[in-house]
Amino acid sequence: MKRESIVALLQKEPPRVWDVVVIGGGATGLGTALEAVTRGYKTLLLEQADFAASTSSKSTKLVHGGVRYLAQGDVGLVREASMERGLLVQNAPHLVRNLAFVIPTFSTWENIKYTMGLKMYDWLAGKLSLGSSVHISRQTTLEKLSTLKPDGLAGGVLYHDGQFDDSRLAVNLAQTIVDKGGTVLNYMKVTALHKDAFGRINGVTARDTLYHHELSFNARAVINATGVFADDILEMDNPQAPRSIAASQGVHVVLDSSFLPGHHALMIPETSDGRVLFVVPWHNKVVVGTTDTPVKHISLEPHAMEEEIGFILKTAGQYLSRAPQREDVRSVWAGLRPLAAAKAEGHKTKEISRSHKIIVASSGLLTIIGGKWTTYRRMAEDVIRKMEQVHKWKRTASATHHLKLHGAANKVNWEDPWFFYGSDRFQIHQMVATQPDLQELLSPSLHIIKAQVIWAVREEMARHIDDFLARRTRALFLDAREALRIAPVVAAIMAAELGKGSDWIAEQLAAFEALANGYLLN
């Protein structure tokens, strides 16, 4: 994960031929690169911004089979996701935890309907189930969800799903790729595809956006795993390529833990727009979301619309004894789902399948779209299998089903604010032991110290201050004002570590302030 050393080596050595170049450093791209390198392929991953900078850091923080998809009758997707959820709990035990959810019920019929439905949910997961669903009494429901409105409450149904930290998983996937012999580079934007005399893709050109130079990479296969930006690469290959993405925006707001104390999550199964709404404890805050709004404009940093924020606060207020107000929101973020475009017009995005789709161009470019974090490993397995078929390579076997990811640690203290580092936390503690000044506390409320900034630069390829404040830690997502408060000292520490001057600090702070303003409600 030594970015400058990697780039310098690639510039000096004779051009090598990579077996696989993966474009995109979100969930799908990272999973694909890990799948490739563990099968023995020389693998390079290129990401235009930071790992998980777009959609993959803006999820509901759930590793789930998809209760809503079961209601829609998509049993196959639920089965696949439930199995992958179980594998992820095993492979990243320091990041994925079993979380109990409660659905409040308001009639005998709802008790029966949700209990039966969730029993089916359990059954589909088989041996990888995280726990049995049970009907619970009105009193027990109020004990589990102490801030739930009691009015008209008949009881509840308790079920289990997984919770995780999305961008931390992305970082660990990048580290695992490197551990297995692959190469990953953030801030490396693909600008052109190379083709041979027969029109077959045989490499890419990329621009290093940190140092403003271009590099060329030869490749036997290129995989487009750029999520909502997939059409940009498809059009680079073929300007007449039809649009493949139907983007949908999902918004979340973050509240203090007082709105839902304890360790149980609330699931509201039927909102006014036909979706579900989650109220989930996460990093000592509460995440509430999400929405499903079709959008035409695709960007790295989409912004929440007022009607989306209002919908979330209003819906949560119908169930919580203390209705959240705008001034209670610590952070708000929007992410775009890369849904496979429906063939017919007029489909609502919540009706478009969340299952993934692989597109093979005549040039040999493979593109994978759709899917979600829970199924990232299965998506990667499918696209590598398709790559071998398309290029007529010998078929290899997947090695990721039971592959422990970087940082995996079985004994996790979820009350430890550094739990997400897994086994790496011991190395950070060693840094502090040898350099006591690194224990300087930057944010008491978010438990961030100076050593974490140094670690992020040296070991996790953080190169901008938002890499650290948004994704190596989750400060921006948990409390945008606190992230802004500590940004100057974070910038100073990173500048010293990276050998940057005052101009770099000023540029970074201006860019971060503009970014953070989009996470604040004024």
RODO-2510 file (C-alpha; in nm, 4 decimals, decimal comma):
residues 522
     n   res          X          Y          Z
     1     m     0,0000     0,0000     0,0000
     2     k     0,2999     0,2325    -0,0571
     3     r     0,1471     0,4318    -0,3411
     4     e     0,4396     0,6493    -0,4491
     5     s     0,6794     0,3537    -0,4499
     6     i     0,4381     0,1478    -0,6580
     7     v     0,3937     0,4234    -0,9172
     8     a     0,7676     0,4916    -0,9351
     9     l     0,8367     0,1219    -0,9925
    10     l     0,5741     0,0998    -1,2667
    11     q     0,7289     0,4010    -1,4417
    12     k     1,0847     0,2647    -1,4307
    13     e     1,0435    -0,1038    -1,5111
    14     p     0,9830    -0,2368    -1,8639
    15     p     0,6082    -0,2500    -1,9392
    16     r     0,4641    -0,5706    -1,8019
    17     v     0,1535    -0,7482    -1,9292
    18     w    -0,1118    -0,7782    -1,6605
    19     d    -0,3479    -1,0719    -1,6811
    20     v    -0,6335    -0,8597    -1,5498
    21     v    -0,6809    -0,4851    -1,5153
    22     v    -0,9859    -0,3997    -1,3064
    23     i    -1,1266    -0,0483    -1,3417
    24     g    -1,3065     0,0659    -1,0269
    25     g    -1,2210     0,0549    -0,6574
    26     g    -1,5614     0,0125    -0,5003
    27     a    -1,7167    -0,3076    -0,3688
    28     t    -1,7431    -0,4757    -0,7090
    29     g    -1,3994    -0,3792    -0,8365
    30     l    -1,2191    -0,4709    -0,5164
    31     g    -1,4009    -0,8021    -0,4967
    32     t    -1,3196    -0,8743    -0,8605
    33     a    -0,9505    -0,7950    -0,8183
    34     l    -0,9315    -1,0164    -0,5087
    35     e    -1,1061    -1,2991    -0,6928
    36     a    -0,8587    -1,2644    -0,9803
    37     v    -0,5384    -1,2449    -0,7785
    38     t    -0,6311    -1,5408    -0,5572
    39     r    -0,6790    -1,7508    -0,8715
    40     g    -0,3216    -1,6766    -0,9735
    41     y    -0,3759    -1,3899    -1,2193
    42     k    -0,1390    -1,0912    -1,2261
    43     t    -0,3906    -0,8281    -1,1234
    44     l    -0,3966    -0,4478    -1,1247
    45     l    -0,6833    -0,2376    -0,9906
    46     l    -0,7214     0,1302    -1,0853
    47     e    -0,9597     0,3659    -0,9052
    48     q    -1,0277     0,7199    -1,0283
    49     a    -1,0751     0,8654    -0,6773
    50     d    -1,0336     0,6900    -0,3418
    51     f    -1,1394     0,3352    -0,2630
    52     a    -1,5177     0,3309    -0,1990
    53     a    -1,5339     0,7073    -0,2533
    54     s    -1,8699     0,6859    -0,4267
    55     t    -2,1584     0,4426    -0,3700
    56     s    -1,9606     0,1882    -0,1714
    57     s    -1,9122     0,4144     0,1324
    58     k    -2,2736     0,5309     0,1441
    59     s    -2,4750     0,2176     0,2153
    60     t    -2,7177     0,1539     0,5019
    61     k    -2,4283    -0,0368     0,6658
    62     l    -2,6168    -0,3659     0,6446
    63     v    -2,5012    -0,7041     0,5176
    64     h    -2,8418    -0,8541     0,4537
    65     g    -3,0363    -1,1060     0,2565
    66     g    -3,2976    -0,8465     0,1697
    67     v    -3,6287    -0,8830     0,3495
    68     r    -3,7879    -0,6499     0,0948
    69     y    -3,6747    -0,8664    -0,1975
    70     l    -3,8444    -1,1645    -0,0334
    71     a    -4,1695    -0,9653    -0,0211
    72     q    -4,1243    -0,8986    -0,3944
    73     g    -4,0866    -1,2719    -0,4579
    74     d    -3,7183    -1,2616    -0,5572
    75     v    -3,6347    -1,5778    -0,3630
    76     g    -3,3190    -1,6494    -0,5647
    77     l    -3,1618    -1,3142    -0,4819
    78     v    -3,2500    -1,3501    -0,1127
    79     r    -3,1019    -1,6992    -0,1018
    80     e    -2,7799    -1,5851    -0,2691
    81     a    -2,7469    -1,2775    -0,0474
    82     s    -2,8210    -1,4731     0,2705
    83     m    -2,5482    -1,7238     0,1905
    84     e    -2,2982    -1,4493     0,1096
    85     r    -2,3931    -1,2667     0,4300
    86     g    -2,2987    -1,5771     0,6273
    87     l    -1,9644    -1,6085     0,4486
    88     l    -1,8820    -1,2436     0,5111
    89     v    -1,9488    -1,2818     0,8825
    90     q    -1,6875    -1,5597     0,8801
    91     n    -1,4344    -1,3866     0,6527
    92     a    -1,4416    -1,0385     0,8105
    93     p    -1,5433    -1,1049     1,1717
    94     h    -1,3889    -0,7742     1,2849
    95     l    -1,6204    -0,5741     1,0605
    96     v    -1,9434    -0,7726     1,0311
    97     r    -2,1597    -0,8332     1,3349
    98     n    -2,4891    -1,0036     1,4042
    99     l    -2,7510    -0,7362     1,4659
   100     a    -3,1017    -0,7986     1,5999
   101     f    -3,3843    -0,6090     1,4265
   102     v    -3,7355    -0,5568     1,5547
   103     i    -4,0377    -0,5000     1,3310
   104     p    -4,3179    -0,3444     1,5396
   105     t    -4,6606    -0,4914     1,4672
   106     f    -4,9982    -0,3303     1,5150
   107     s    -5,2427    -0,6185     1,4622
   108     t    -5,2714    -0,9945     1,4907
   109     w    -5,2529    -1,0194     1,1129
   110     e    -4,9225    -0,8306     1,1068
   111     n    -4,7888    -1,0610     1,3789
   112     i    -4,8684    -1,3646     1,1634
   113     k    -4,7586    -1,2109     0,8310
   114     y    -4,4158    -1,0907     0,9431
   115     t    -4,3424    -1,3931     1,1605
   116     m    -4,4157    -1,6324     0,8724
   117     g    -4,2223    -1,4205     0,6224
   118     l    -3,9161    -1,4003     0,8432
   119     k    -3,9241    -1,7741     0,9132
   120     m    -3,8886    -1,8163     0,5360
   121     y    -3,6012    -1,5639     0,5494
   122     d    -3,4265    -1,7792     0,8111
   123     w    -3,4845    -2,0964     0,6114
   124     l    -3,3283    -1,9539     0,2941
   125     a    -3,0021    -1,8857     0,4808
   126     g    -2,9752    -2,2488     0,5897
   127     k    -2,6720    -2,3241     0,8063
   128     l    -2,5466    -1,9680     0,7540
   129     s    -2,8467    -1,8154     0,9317
   130     l    -2,7519    -1,5579     1,1961
   131     g    -3,0352    -1,6541     1,4302
   132     s    -3,4008    -1,7538     1,4440
   133     s    -3,6836    -1,5076     1,3960
   134     v    -3,9383    -1,4975     1,6771
   135     h    -4,2566    -1,3150     1,7633
   136     i    -4,2163    -1,1024     2,0764
   137     s    -4,4732    -0,9456     2,3051
   138     r    -4,5671    -0,5796     2,3242
   139     q    -4,3749    -0,5422     2,6489
   140     t    -4,0620    -0,7089     2,5106
   141     t    -4,0801    -0,4949     2,1964
   142     l    -4,0803    -0,1806     2,4107
   143     e    -3,7905    -0,3159     2,6159
   144     k    -3,5859    -0,3798     2,3015
   145     l    -3,6818    -0,0444     2,1465
   146     s    -3,7155     0,1875     2,4437
   147     t    -3,7901     0,4967     2,2336
   148     l    -4,0636     0,3355     2,0206
   149     k    -4,4101     0,4929     2,0393
   150     p    -4,6385     0,2543     2,2280
   151     d    -4,9613     0,3780     2,0644
   152     g    -5,1527     0,0880     1,9036
   153     l    -4,8562    -0,1475     1,9372
   154     a    -4,9549    -0,5154     1,9367
   155     g    -4,6101    -0,6721     1,9578
   156     g    -4,3137    -0,7270     1,7328
   157     v    -4,1057    -0,9716     1,5331
   158     l    -3,7348    -1,0027     1,6075
   159     y    -3,4992    -1,1205     1,3333
   160     h    -3,1271    -1,1143     1,2610
   161     d    -2,9155    -0,9600     0,9878
   162     g    -2,5586    -0,8388     0,9540
   163     q    -2,4122    -0,4943     1,0080
   164     f    -2,0748    -0,3713     0,8840
   165     d    -1,8592    -0,0711     0,8047
   166     d    -1,8578    -0,0403     0,4269
   167     s    -1,5539     0,1757     0,3538
   168     r    -1,3459    -0,0051     0,6157
   169     l    -1,4279    -0,3317     0,4374
   170     a    -1,3154    -0,1683     0,1129
   171     v    -0,9809    -0,0728     0,2692
   172     n    -0,9342    -0,4260     0,4017
   173     l    -1,0148    -0,5722     0,0597
   174     a    -0,7499    -0,3481    -0,0989
   175     q    -0,5002    -0,4612     0,1638
   176     t    -0,5907    -0,8255     0,1070
   177     i    -0,5322    -0,7873    -0,2683
   178     v    -0,1860    -0,6513    -0,1921
   179     d    -0,1247    -0,9261     0,0649
   180     k    -0,1972    -1,1810    -0,2093
   181     g     0,0405    -1,0221    -0,4598
   182     g    -0,1892    -0,7856    -0,6502
   183     t    -0,1483    -0,4125    -0,7097
   184     v    -0,4046    -0,1442    -0,6256
   185     l    -0,3867     0,2277    -0,6999
   186     n    -0,6296     0,4992    -0,6025
   187     y    -0,6416     0,8372    -0,7797
   188     m    -0,5610     0,6673    -1,1102
   189     k    -0,8295     0,7585    -1,3642
   190     v    -0,8584     0,5483    -1,6788
   191     t    -0,8728     0,7847    -1,9774
   192     a    -0,8416     0,5489    -2,2757
   193     l    -0,8665     0,1846    -2,3764
   194     h    -0,6035     0,0282    -2,6019
   195     k    -0,6978    -0,2106    -2,8817
   196     d    -0,5037    -0,4374    -3,1131
   197     a    -0,5370    -0,4551    -3,4914
   198     f    -0,8457    -0,6750    -3,4545
   199     g    -1,0263    -0,4330    -3,2237
   200     r    -0,9653    -0,6372    -2,9096
   201     i    -0,8820    -0,4518    -2,5891
   202     n    -0,5234    -0,5072    -2,4771
   203     g    -0,4616    -0,2322    -2,2231
   204     v    -0,5519     0,1066    -2,0775
   205     t    -0,4120     0,4541    -2,0276
   206     a    -0,4621     0,6139    -1,6877
   207     r    -0,3909     0,9581    -1,5459
   208     d    -0,2417     0,9879    -1,1985
   209     t    -0,4583     1,2695    -1,0640
   210     l    -0,2269     1,3322    -0,7682
   211     y     0,0884     1,3951    -0,9749
   212     h    -0,0656     1,4734    -1,3163
   213     h     0,1118     1,2253    -1,5372
   214     e    -0,0103     0,9377    -1,7526
   215     l     0,0772     0,5704    -1,7416
   216     s    -0,0025     0,2918    -1,9874
   217     f    -0,0805    -0,0644    -1,8820
   218     n    -0,0886    -0,3696    -2,1064
   219     a    -0,3520    -0,6289    -2,0217
   220     r    -0,4819    -0,9613    -2,1421
   221     a    -0,8266    -0,8765    -2,0001
   222     v    -0,9979    -0,5575    -1,8801
   223     i    -1,2962    -0,5542    -1,6457
   224     n    -1,5156    -0,2478    -1,6040
   225     a    -1,6418    -0,2497    -1,2441
   226     t    -1,7057     0,1218    -1,2052
   227     g    -2,0603     0,1065    -1,0693
   228     v    -2,2649     0,4127    -1,1594
   229     f    -1,9833     0,5224    -1,3929
   230     a    -1,9926     0,2006    -1,5982
   231     d    -2,1416     0,3759    -1,9009
   232     d    -1,8424     0,6129    -1,9204
   233     i    -1,6112     0,3160    -1,9814
   234     l    -1,8596     0,1446    -2,2129
   235     e    -1,8763     0,4601    -2,4266
   236     m    -1,4958     0,4807    -2,4217
   237     d    -1,5021     0,1358    -2,5816
   238     n    -1,7950     0,2081    -2,8133
   239     p    -1,9429     0,5597    -2,8433
   240     q    -2,2720     0,4041    -2,9614
   241     a    -2,3049     0,1716    -2,6623
   242     p    -2,6571     0,1811    -2,5114
   243     r    -2,6974     0,3076    -2,1579
   244     s    -2,6699     0,0261    -1,9054
   245     i    -2,7246     0,2077    -1,5747
   246     a    -3,0456     0,3324    -1,4150
   247     a    -2,9175     0,5255    -1,1141
   248     s    -3,1229     0,5529    -0,7987
   249     q    -3,0379     0,7800    -0,5075
   250     g    -3,0523     0,6624    -0,1488
   251     v    -3,0280     0,9106     0,1371
   252     h    -2,9448     0,8557     0,5048
   253     v    -2,9440     1,0857     0,8059
   254     v    -2,7455     1,0350     1,1263
   255     l    -2,8805     1,1116     1,4720
   256     d    -2,7436     1,0851     1,8247
   257     s    -2,7782     0,7471     1,9942
   258     s    -3,0426     0,8891     2,2307
   259     f    -3,3002     0,8455     1,9521
   260     l    -3,2556     0,4666     1,9683
   261     p    -3,0443     0,3580     2,2662
   262     g    -2,9217     0,0020     2,2994
   263     h    -2,8181    -0,2589     2,0474
   264     h    -3,1404    -0,3358     1,8609
   265     a    -3,2381    -0,1869     1,5268
   266     l    -3,5850    -0,0811     1,4154
   267     m    -3,7186    -0,1907     1,0780
   268     i    -4,0267    -0,0130     0,9431
   269     p    -4,1619    -0,2541     0,6797
   270     e    -4,4066    -0,0411     0,4850
   271     t    -4,3418     0,3280     0,4296
   272     s    -4,5585     0,5627     0,2270
   273     d    -4,3397     0,5102    -0,0823
   274     g    -4,3574     0,1305    -0,0625
   275     r    -4,0056     0,0813     0,0730
   276     v    -3,8693    -0,0124     0,4125
   277     l    -3,6962     0,2264     0,6522
   278     f    -3,4170     0,1242     0,8882
   279     v    -3,3233     0,2948     1,2142
   280     v    -2,9903     0,1365     1,3003
   281     p    -2,7342     0,1921     1,5782
   282     w    -2,3866     0,2388     1,4253
   283     h    -2,0611     0,3659     1,5782
   284     n    -2,2514     0,5101     1,8772
   285     k    -2,4855     0,7032     1,6466
   286     v    -2,8105     0,6109     1,4718
   287     v    -2,8383     0,5796     1,0918
   288     v    -3,1853     0,6313     0,9437
   289     g    -3,2657     0,5528     0,5811
   290     t    -3,3114     0,5074     0,2993
   291     t    -3,4901     0,6595     0,0011
   292     d    -3,5176     0,5470    -0,3601
   293     t    -3,5210     0,8380    -0,6027
   294     p    -3,4440     0,7964    -0,9749
   295     v    -3,1753     1,0407    -1,0888
   296     k    -3,0313     1,1256    -1,4284
   297     h    -2,7170     1,3122    -1,3205
   298     i    -2,4368     1,0877    -1,1923
   299     s    -2,1602     1,2275    -0,9735
   300     l    -1,9120     1,1151    -0,7082
   301     e    -2,0883     1,3278    -0,4469
   302     p    -2,4640     1,3447    -0,5038
   303     h    -2,6642     1,5645    -0,2670
   304     a    -2,9703     1,4782    -0,0631
   305     m    -3,2872     1,6510    -0,1774
   306     e    -3,5073     1,8317     0,0719
   307     e    -3,8019     1,6022     0,0057
   308     e    -3,5849     1,2974     0,0809
   309     i    -3,4645     1,4415     0,4105
   310     g    -3,8188     1,5415     0,5015
   311     f    -3,9506     1,1942     0,4188
   312     i    -3,6938     1,0217     0,6424
   313     l    -3,7501     1,2543     0,9381
   314     k    -4,1291     1,2388     0,9037
   315     t    -4,1391     0,8587     0,8765
   316     a    -3,9032     0,8106     1,1711
   317     g    -4,1124     1,0554     1,3725
   318     q    -4,4220     0,8418     1,3204
   319     y    -4,2540     0,5571     1,5128
   320     l    -4,0182     0,7218     1,7615
   321     s    -4,1443     0,8835     2,0822
   322     r    -3,9148     1,1784     2,0122
   323     a    -3,9563     1,2912     1,6549
   324     p    -3,6189     1,3912     1,5030
   325     q    -3,5922     1,7473     1,3727
   326     r    -3,3504     1,9004     1,1238
   327     e    -3,1377     2,0408     1,4047
   328     d    -3,0881     1,6867     1,5393
   329     v    -2,9168     1,5657     1,2222
   330     r    -2,5417     1,5183     1,2692
   331     s    -2,4759     1,4220     0,9083
   332     v    -2,6697     1,3478     0,5911
   333     w    -2,5387     1,1695     0,2850
   334     a    -2,6598     1,0473    -0,0519
   335     g    -2,5355     0,7540    -0,2561
   336     l    -2,6241     0,6269    -0,6037
   337     r    -2,7223     0,2659    -0,6676
   338     p    -2,5904     0,1282    -0,9991
   339     l    -2,9028    -0,0586    -1,1065
   340     a    -2,9114    -0,2525    -1,4306
   341     a    -3,1334    -0,0453    -1,6585
   342     a    -3,4763    -0,1907    -1,7320
   343     k    -3,5450    -0,2717    -2,0966
   344     a    -3,8828    -0,1016    -2,0822
   345     e    -3,9411     0,2570    -1,9737
   346     g    -4,1577     0,3474    -1,6787
   347     h    -4,0157     0,1122    -1,4157
   348     k    -3,9691     0,2547    -1,0688
   349     t    -3,6166     0,1912    -0,9446
   350     k    -3,7425    -0,0067    -0,6462
   351     e    -3,8924    -0,2485    -0,9004
   352     i    -3,5684    -0,2924    -1,0965
   353     s    -3,3792    -0,6033    -0,9917
   354     r    -3,0866    -0,5592    -0,7557
   355     s    -2,9261    -0,8703    -0,9073
   356     h    -2,6110    -0,8127    -1,1083
   357     k    -2,5572    -0,8278    -1,4820
   358     i    -2,2454    -0,8936    -1,6906
   359     i    -2,2043    -0,7285    -2,0315
   360     v    -1,9480    -0,8588    -2,2830
   361     a    -1,8535    -0,6176    -2,5619
   362     s    -1,7243    -0,7265    -2,9020
   363     s    -1,3862    -0,5825    -2,8005
   364     g    -1,3659    -0,8281    -2,5117
   365     l    -1,4352    -0,5626    -2,2456
   366     l    -1,6300    -0,7143    -1,9578
   367     t    -1,8615    -0,4901    -1,7565
   368     i    -2,0393    -0,5873    -1,4373
   369     i    -2,3251    -0,3744    -1,3051
   370     g    -2,5942    -0,3928    -1,0392
   371     g    -2,5666    -0,5944    -0,7209
   372     k    -2,4929    -0,4731    -0,3696
   373     w    -2,2247    -0,4977    -0,1009
   374     t    -2,3624    -0,8215     0,0442
   375     t    -2,3118    -1,0095    -0,2820
   376     y    -1,9830    -0,8501    -0,3897
   377     r    -1,7901    -1,1790    -0,3612
   378     r    -2,0420    -1,3745    -0,5689
   379     m    -2,0455    -1,0994    -0,8302
   380     a    -1,6678    -1,1191    -0,8523
   381     e    -1,6776    -1,4954    -0,8878
   382     d    -1,9275    -1,4673    -1,1726
   383     v    -1,7363    -1,2044    -1,3698
   384     i    -1,4035    -1,3897    -1,3422
   385     r    -1,5737    -1,7082    -1,4618
   386     k    -1,7176    -1,5120    -1,7551
   387     m    -1,3746    -1,3620    -1,8287
   388     e    -1,2241    -1,7095    -1,8554
   389     q    -1,5013    -1,8166    -2,0912
   390     v    -1,4732    -1,5096    -2,3126
   391     h    -1,0951    -1,5320    -2,3446
   392     k    -1,0967    -1,9116    -2,3635
   393     w    -0,8642    -1,9446    -2,0667
   394     k    -0,8377    -2,2538    -1,8539
   395     r    -1,1100    -2,2497    -1,5906
   396     t    -0,9845    -2,1914    -1,2373
   397     a    -1,1538    -2,2439    -0,9020
   398     s    -1,2567    -1,9685    -0,6627
   399     a    -1,0459    -1,9375    -0,3489
   400     t    -1,2495    -1,6685    -0,1713
   401     h    -1,5359    -1,8607    -0,0106
   402     h    -1,3480    -1,8980     0,3158
   403     l    -1,0697    -1,6445     0,2694
   404     k    -1,0069    -1,4391     0,5823
   405     l    -0,9690    -1,0728     0,4898
   406     h    -0,6901    -0,8461     0,6081
   407     g    -0,7416    -0,7567     0,9729
   408     a    -0,9653    -1,0526     1,0504
   409     a    -0,9822    -1,1096     1,4251
   410     n    -1,2190    -1,3508     1,5945
   411     k    -1,2345    -1,1973     1,9411
   412     v    -1,3856    -0,8547     1,8824
   413     n    -1,4795    -0,6077     2,1535
   414     w    -1,7547    -0,4113     1,9820
   415     e    -1,7391    -0,1484     2,2574
   416     d    -1,3787    -0,0676     2,1605
   417     p    -1,3930     0,2426     1,9351
   418     w    -1,1065     0,0923     1,7308
   419     f    -1,2698    -0,2460     1,6722
   420     f    -1,2793    -0,1890     1,2952
   421     y    -0,8997    -0,2138     1,2682
   422     g    -0,9172    -0,5791     1,3664
   423     s    -0,5711    -0,7287     1,4092
   424     d    -0,4092    -0,4060     1,2827
   425     r    -0,5058    -0,2255     1,6034
   426     f    -0,2149    -0,3959     1,7809
   427     q     0,0318    -0,2416     1,5358
   428     i    -0,1205     0,1017     1,5923
   429     h    -0,0829     0,0511     1,9661
   430     q     0,2822    -0,0392     1,9067
   431     m     0,3315     0,2864     1,7150
   432     v     0,1904     0,4782     2,0102
   433     a     0,4091     0,2846     2,2558
   434     t     0,7260     0,3867     2,0706
   435     q     0,6060     0,7423     1,9942
   436     p     0,3857     0,8638     2,2817
   437     d     0,3111     1,1941     2,1054
   438     l     0,1019     0,9957     1,8538
   439     q    -0,1531     0,9422     2,1307
   440     e    -0,2604     1,3058     2,1019
   441     l    -0,6425     1,3119     2,1030
   442     l    -0,7886     1,4931     1,8031
   443     s    -1,1574     1,4191     1,8624
   444     p    -1,2758     1,3041     2,2060
   445     s    -1,6300     1,2337     2,0838
   446     l    -1,5134     1,0194     1,7892
   447     h    -1,2076     0,8719     1,9678
   448     i    -0,9639     0,9788     1,6948
   449     i    -0,5943     1,0169     1,7777
   450     k    -0,2911     1,1351     1,5813
   451     a    -0,1592     0,7814     1,5272
   452     q    -0,4624     0,6905     1,3169
   453     v    -0,3797     0,9656     1,0681
   454     i    -0,0204     0,8426     1,0368
   455     w    -0,1411     0,4830     0,9973
   456     a    -0,3901     0,5794     0,7269
   457     v    -0,1183     0,7496     0,5211
   458     r     0,1463     0,4798     0,5647
   459     e    -0,0628     0,1633     0,5548
   460     e    -0,4033     0,2466     0,3993
   461     m    -0,3113     0,4714     0,1038
   462     a    -0,4942     0,7814     0,2344
   463     r    -0,3769     1,0770     0,0263
   464     h    -0,6429     1,3445     0,0799
   465     i    -0,7844     1,4566     0,4127
   466     d    -1,1304     1,3350     0,3153
   467     d    -0,9804     0,9869     0,2636
   468     f    -0,9104     0,9893     0,6361
   469     l    -1,2100     1,1844     0,7654
   470     a    -1,4719     1,0141     0,5478
   471     r    -1,3462     0,6601     0,4858
   472     r    -1,0457     0,5534     0,7010
   473     t    -1,2435     0,6882     0,9942
   474     r    -1,6119     0,7718     0,9535
   475     a    -1,5972     1,1199     1,1071
   476     l    -1,7739     1,2974     0,8190
   477     f    -2,0543     1,0402     0,8181
   478     l    -2,1013     1,0463     1,1946
   479     d    -2,0670     1,4162     1,2764
   480     a    -1,9922     1,6520     0,9907
   481     r    -1,9296     1,9532     1,2152
   482     e    -1,6806     1,7608     1,4266
   483     a    -1,5052     1,6462     1,1086
   484     l    -1,4763     2,0078     0,9980
   485     r    -1,3413     2,1083     1,3393
   486     i    -1,0525     1,8610     1,3309
   487     a    -0,9791     1,8960     0,9584
   488     p    -0,6978     2,1555     1,0027
   489     v    -0,4950     1,9395     1,2406
   490     v    -0,5535     1,6296     1,0237
   491     a    -0,4321     1,8251     0,7193
   492     a    -0,1196     1,9361     0,9051
   493     i    -0,0346     1,5803     1,0132
   494     m    -0,0893     1,4406     0,6644
   495     a     0,1121     1,7216     0,5054
   496     a     0,4087     1,6455     0,7295
   497     e     0,3827     1,2746     0,6524
   498     l     0,3503     1,3301     0,2753
   499     g     0,6050     1,6107     0,2493
   500     k     0,3480     1,8700     0,1440
   501     g     0,3493     2,2439     0,2099
   502     s     0,1077     2,5161     0,3147
   503     d    -0,0473     2,5465    -0,0319
   504     w    -0,1480     2,1791    -0,0213
   505     i    -0,2995     2,2252     0,3250
   506     a    -0,5007     2,5263     0,2077
   507     e    -0,6274     2,3409    -0,1001
   508     q    -0,7218     2,0367     0,1041
   509     l    -0,9098     2,2386     0,3652
   510     a    -1,1013     2,4350     0,1016
   511     a    -1,1996     2,1140    -0,0796
   512     f    -1,3013     1,9413     0,2411
   513     e    -1,5106     2,2349     0,3587
   514     a    -1,6987     2,2307     0,0277
   515     l    -1,7492     1,8541     0,0609
   516     a    -1,8582     1,8652     0,4256
   517     n    -2,1136     2,1385     0,3598
   518     g    -2,3074     1,8810     0,1612
   519     y    -2,3323     1,6641     0,4744
   520     l    -2,4682     1,9460     0,6919
   521     l    -2,8263     2,0630     0,7330
   522     n    -2,8348     2,4393     0,7732
***
